[in-house]
């Protein structure tokens, strides 16, 4: 579905990604793990078109994304849930979700905004109870649900999740990871960036370990979970 081929991305003179090769097959959950500053968020921003790579290419369903504008990347079916949620605090829950549906009228064979909203409410019933509540008044966990729901409103083929468990209570983290699995089982491919490496690897079919902008390891989630180097560096074992 998506291939990153020898991607290099910089912030000015700082090389953030160095010769990155990543492949994601349709229907997979693939995770990126690594320490702060390793290049995980940069990878997602590069895929989304927010950052432009210096070199290399990104192929999504046979088409290059390299010079594509971010809104066109969304129109192709790639949606990102950013780190820190970034919902619209002064818009209601319903209005936040409608913002996510902005692009679907430009895509063929969409099932409609109302249908998508009902799907979101089935995943997150608490949002249905708060449709008229301002986004900024929701709890952290509810805001994360809203951020994910907003992305789902665009009918994504590939969902990019950046630190979905950040700052959440353990019980809410469990709910979010359970929902990510449900979303995947409904046919959405997922690329997950997550500091909770153990939970991410347990959930994912495959994983990549980033270190200083370089992929150091890759493999099945289960294999990386039991890799001694990964355990020492990221799992606290």
C-alpha positions in Angstrom: 0.0 0.0 0.0 2.7 2.5 1.0 6.5 2.4 0.4 9.0 4.9 1.6 12.1 4.6 -0.5 15.4 6.0 0.7 13.7 9.0 2.3 15.9 11.9 3.6 14.2 14.8 5.4 15.8 17.8 7.0 15.0 20.7 9.3 17.3 23.3 7.8 20.8 21.9 8.1 19.7 19.2 10.5 19.2 15.8 8.9 16.2 14.3 10.7 15.6 11.2 8.5 18.4 9.4 6.8 17.8 6.8 4.1 14.5 5.6 5.5 12.8 2.5 3.9 9.4 1.5 5.2 6.8 -0.7 3.7 3.2 -1.0 4.9 0.8 -3.6 3.4 -2.9 -3.1 3.2 -4.7 -4.2 6.3 -1.6 -4.0 8.6 -0.9 -2.2 11.8 2.7 -1.1 11.6 4.4 0.8 14.5 7.4 3.1 14.7 9.1 3.1 18.1 12.1 5.0 19.3 13.2 7.6 21.8 12.3 11.3 21.6 13.9 13.0 18.7 14.4 9.7 16.8 12.4 10.9 13.8 9.1 9.2 14.3 6.8 12.3 14.0 9.0 13.6 11.2 8.3 10.4 9.3 4.5 11.0 9.6 4.8 14.6 8.7 6.8 13.6 5.6 4.2 11.1 4.5 1.4 13.7 5.1 3.2 16.2 2.8 3.7 18.8 5.6 7.4 18.2 5.4 9.0 17.7 2.0 11.8 15.1 1.7 15.2 16.1 0.4 15.4 13.0 -1.6 13.8 9.5 -2.0 10.2 8.8 -2.9 7.0 7.7 -1.3 4.6 5.4 -3.3 1.0 5.1 -2.2 -1.1 2.7 -4.2 1.3 3.0 -7.1 1.4 6.9 -7.1 4.2 9.1 -5.8 3.4 11.4 -2.9 6.7 13.2 -3.0 5.6 16.5 -4.3 1.9 16.2 -3.3 0.3 19.0 -1.3 -1.1 17.9 2.2 -4.7 18.3 1.2 -4.2 16.1 -1.8 -2.6 13.5 0.4 -5.8 13.5 2.4 -7.9 13.2 -0.7 -5.9 10.1 -1.7 -6.9 8.5 1.6 -4.1 9.2 4.1 -5.2 11.0 7.3 -3.1 11.9 10.4 -4.1 12.2 14.0 -1.4 14.6 15.3 0.4 14.4 18.6 -1.3 16.4 21.2 -4.7 15.8 19.5 -5.1 19.4 18.2 -8.8 19.4 18.2 -10.6 22.8 17.7 -11.3 23.8 21.3 -13.9 26.4 20.5 -15.9 24.2 18.2 -18.4 21.6 19.4 -17.8 17.9 19.1 -20.2 17.8 16.1 -18.4 20.7 14.4 -15.0 19.1 15.0 -16.2 15.9 13.3 -17.7 17.8 10.4 -14.3 19.5 9.8 -12.8 16.1 9.3 -15.4 15.4 6.6 -14.4 18.4 4.5 -12.6 16.4 1.9 -15.0 13.5 1.4 -17.1 15.3 -1.2 -14.1 15.4 -3.4 -13.6 11.6 -3.3 -15.6 9.1 -5.3 -18.0 6.6 -3.7 -18.1 8.2 -0.3 -20.8 6.9 2.0 -21.7 10.3 3.3 -21.0 12.5 6.2 -23.9 11.3 8.4 -23.0 7.7 7.9 -19.4 8.3 8.9 -20.5 10.2 11.9 -22.6 7.3 13.1 -19.6 5.0 12.6 -17.6 7.3 14.9 -20.4 7.4 17.5 -20.5 3.6 17.4 -16.8 3.5 18.2 -16.9 6.3 20.7 -20.5 6.5 22.3 -19.4 9.2 24.7 -19.0 11.6 21.8 -22.6 11.1 20.8 -23.6 12.2 24.3 -21.5 15.4 23.9 -22.2 16.5 20.4 -23.0 20.1 21.5 -20.2 20.3 24.0 -17.1 22.5 23.2 -14.1 20.4 22.3 -11.9 22.2 24.8 -14.1 21.2 27.7 -13.6 17.4 27.1 -11.2 15.3 29.1 -7.9 14.3 27.6 -9.2 10.9 26.7 -12.3 12.3 25.1 -10.3 14.7 23.1 -8.2 11.9 21.8 -11.3 10.0 20.8 -12.5 13.2 19.0 -9.2 13.6 17.2 -9.3 10.0 16.0 -13.0 10.4 15.1 -12.3 13.5 13.1 -9.7 11.7 11.0 -12.1 8.8 10.4 -14.7 11.2 9.0 -12.5 11.4 5.9 -12.8 7.7 5.1 -9.1 7.0 5.4 -7.4 4.1 3.8 -4.3 4.7 5.9 -4.5 6.2 9.3 -1.4 7.8 10.8 -1.5 7.9 14.6 1.0 10.0 16.5 1.3 9.2 20.2 -2.4 8.4 20.8 -1.7 7.3 24.4 0.2 10.5 25.4 -0.9 11.9 28.7 -3.8 9.5 29.2 -4.7 7.5 32.3 -3.9 3.7 32.0 -7.6 2.8 31.7 -8.1 5.2 28.9 -4.9 4.0 27.2 -6.4 0.5 27.1 -9.6 1.8 25.6 -7.7 3.7 22.9 -5.6 0.7 21.9 -8.7 -1.5 21.8 -10.3 1.0 19.5 -7.3 1.1 17.2 -7.6 -2.6 16.8 -11.3 -2.3 16.0 -10.6 0.3 13.4 -8.0 -1.9 11.8 -10.4 -4.9 11.8 -12.9 -2.7 9.9 -10.3 -2.4 7.1 -8.3 0.7 7.8 -4.5 0.3 7.6 -2.6 1.9 10.4 0.8 3.4 11.0 1.3 4.0 14.7 3.9 6.1 16.4 3.9 5.4 20.1 6.2 5.9 23.1 4.5 3.0 24.9 6.6 0.5 22.9 5.4 -2.6 24.6 1.7 -1.9 23.9 2.5 -0.8 20.4 4.4 -3.9 19.5 1.8 -6.2 21.1 -0.9 -4.5 18.9 1.2 -4.3 15.6 1.7 -6.9 12.9 5.2 -5.4 12.2 7.4 -2.7 13.6 10.4 -0.4 12.9 12.9 0.9 15.4 14.1 4.4 14.7 17.3 5.8 16.2 18.7 9.3 15.3 16.8 9.3 12.0 17.9 5.8 11.0 16.0 2.5 11.0 18.0 0.2 13.3 15.7 -2.8 13.4 12.5 -4.1 11.8 10.4 -7.2 12.0 7.3 -8.8 13.3 5.8 -7.0 16.3 6.1 -10.2 18.4 9.7 -10.7 17.4 10.7 -7.1 18.3 8.9 -7.5 21.6 11.3 -10.3 22.6 14.4 -8.8 21.0 17.0 -8.2 23.8 18.2 -4.9 22.4 14.7 -3.6 22.1 13.8 -4.8 25.6 16.8 -3.0 27.1 16.4 0.2 25.2 12.6 0.7 25.1 10.7 -1.8 27.2 12.3 -1.3 30.5 13.2 -5.0 30.8 
